[in-house]
């Protein structure tokens, strides 16, 4: 379960990096680069929401348990 969450986070960061690269290199073809950058950011937002809902569902189903911080030493 933890591996799936880590993979999803890596994909989200990859989509963010892709949008950043498209933003920096999109000066040659502004129209096409803008739509690709917007699509990459939309994918990132969609994946972030899906990951949040998956973690929430996993917690409700009992697949993962919150660890929390220890209250005493």
C-alpha positions as CSV (number, residue, x, y, z in Angstrom):
1,X,0.0,0.0,0.0
2,X,2.8,2.4,0.9
3,X,4.6,1.7,-2.4
4,X,1.4,2.6,-4.3
5,X,1.2,5.9,-2.5
6,X,4.9,6.7,-3.1
7,X,4.5,5.8,-6.8
8,X,1.5,8.2,-7.0
9,X,3.5,11.0,-5.4
10,X,6.4,10.5,-7.8
11,X,4.0,10.7,-10.8
12,X,2.5,13.8,-9.3
13,X,5.9,15.4,-8.9
14,X,6.8,14.3,-12.5
15,X,3.7,16.0,-13.9
16,X,4.6,19.2,-12.0
17,X,8.2,19.0,-13.4
18,X,6.8,18.4,-16.9
19,X,4.7,21.5,-16.6
20,X,7.7,23.5,-15.4
21,X,9.8,22.4,-18.3
22,X,7.0,23.2,-20.8
23,X,6.7,26.7,-19.2
24,X,10.4,27.4,-19.5
25,X,10.8,26.0,-23.0
26,X,7.5,27.1,-24.5
27,X,8.8,30.4,-25.9
28,X,9.2,29.1,-29.4
29,X,5.6,27.9,-29.8
30,X,3.5,29.7,-27.2
31,X,0.0,28.4,-28.2
32,X,0.9,24.7,-28.2
33,X,3.2,24.9,-25.1
34,X,0.4,26.7,-23.1
35,X,-2.1,23.9,-23.8
36,X,0.4,21.2,-23.0
37,X,1.4,22.9,-19.8
38,X,-2.3,23.4,-18.8
39,X,-2.9,19.7,-19.5
40,X,0.1,18.7,-17.4
41,X,-1.1,20.8,-14.5
42,X,-4.7,19.4,-14.9
43,X,-3.3,15.9,-14.7
44,X,-1.3,16.8,-11.6
45,X,-4.4,18.2,-9.9
46,X,-6.5,15.2,-10.9
47,X,-3.9,12.8,-9.6
48,X,-3.6,14.7,-6.3
49,X,-7.4,14.6,-5.8
50,X,-7.5,10.9,-6.7
51,X,-4.6,10.1,-4.3
52,X,-6.4,12.0,-1.5
53,X,-9.6,10.1,-2.1
54,X,-7.7,6.8,-2.3
55,X,-6.0,7.5,1.1
56,X,-9.3,8.4,2.6
57,X,-11.0,5.3,1.2
58,X,-8.1,3.1,2.4
59,X,-8.4,4.5,5.9
60,X,-12.2,3.9,6.0
61,X,-11.8,0.4,4.7
62,X,-9.1,-0.4,7.3
63,X,-6.3,-1.0,4.8
64,X,-4.1,1.7,6.4
65,X,-4.0,2.9,10.0
66,X,-2.9,6.4,11.1
67,X,0.4,6.3,13.0
68,X,0.2,9.7,14.6
69,X,2.8,11.2,16.9
70,X,3.7,9.6,20.2
71,X,2.3,11.6,23.1
72,X,4.9,10.5,25.6
73,X,8.5,9.4,25.5
